[in-house]
């Protein structure tokens, strides 16, 4: 399991920062027909005053940058993807702050885990 610290992500620079609201979590080469799974869960303190605004999404992109699968529930603090790869490729897990919420970077914790298998 990986714990993603947003401050560390921001400090790491252009290599992981794609745009204002997307961050690379992990990249991995996977053979065709393999099942890959990824999940994020989070806790945070938001600056906004709305009661429910904590909405991150988990995206899976291929090496061309196409989104091959995504998880974007709007009422949970967990996102999960299970995907059977269509080709040998390098797949990238992306964390997206889907609502551009104002986040207190000191008060956010995001956990990410990934697995690969035959099923």
N, C-alpha and C positions, 0 to 999 in steps of 0.2 A: 504494500500500500504506500502511496506517495501522499505527503501533505504538501499542498501548494500554498506558499506564502505570497500573497499579492505584491507585497513590497519587494520581495526578491524577484518576482516576475518582472515588475516594472524596471528594476535596476539592471536586469540582464540585457536590456537593450533591444535593438532591431531584430536580432535573431529569433526571438520568440514573440515579439509584439507585432501582430499583423495589421491591426488598425485600432481605432479607439475602443473597441469593445470585444476583440477576439485575441486569445492567447493560445499558443501551442503548448500542450501539456506533454505530449509524447509522440515520437515517430517510430515506426517499426515496419520492417519488411516482412510480408506474410505471403505464403504460397497460395495459389488458387485452391478453393474448396475448404479452406480452414475456417473454423468459427472463432471469431474474436469478440470479446466482450469488454465493455468499459463502463464505469460508473463514477459519478461524482456525487458528493453530499457536502452540505455546507451549513455553517452557522455564521451569523454576522450581525454587526451593529450598523444600521443605516442612518444617514443624516436626514433623509426625507421623513416627513411626519405621517405618511400613509401607513396604515396598519400592515398591509400585505403587498410588499413590493420586491421581495427577495426572489428574483427569477433569473437563474442562470440556465443556459442550454449546453448540451454536449453534442458536438458535431464530429463526424468521421469523414475525412476527405481523402481522396486518392492523390497520387503524385501529380496529377494535372490540376489539382485544386478544386475538383468537383466534389460537392457534398454527396456521399453515397448513402449516408444514413444520419438521422438526427433524433434526439430526444429533447422535447421542449414542453413538458408539462408546466402549466402556469400556477398550479396550486400545491406543489410539493417541493421539498428541499433536497430532492434526489432525482437524478437523471440516469437512465440505463440504456445501453445499446447492446444488442446481440446481432451480429452480422456474419453471413457466410460470404467469404471473399469470392469475387467473380473472376479474378485474374491475379497472377503474381504481381505484387506492387508494394510500394511503400505507402502505408496508411498513416494519417496524422490525426491525432485526437486534439480537438479544439474546445476550449472553454469560451463561451460567449456570454457576456453580460447583456441579456436580450433587451433590457429596458433602459440601458444607460443610467442605471441608478447611481446616485451619489453615495459612494461607499466610504466608510471610515476605514482606511487600509489597516489601521492598528487593530480593528475589531472584526476581522474576517478570517475564517479558517475553512479551507476547502480540501477535502480528501478525494483522491483519485486512485482507482485500481483498475488493472486490466489483466485479462487472461487470454490464452489461445489454446485451442484444442481441436479435436476431430469432430465434435458435435456442438 
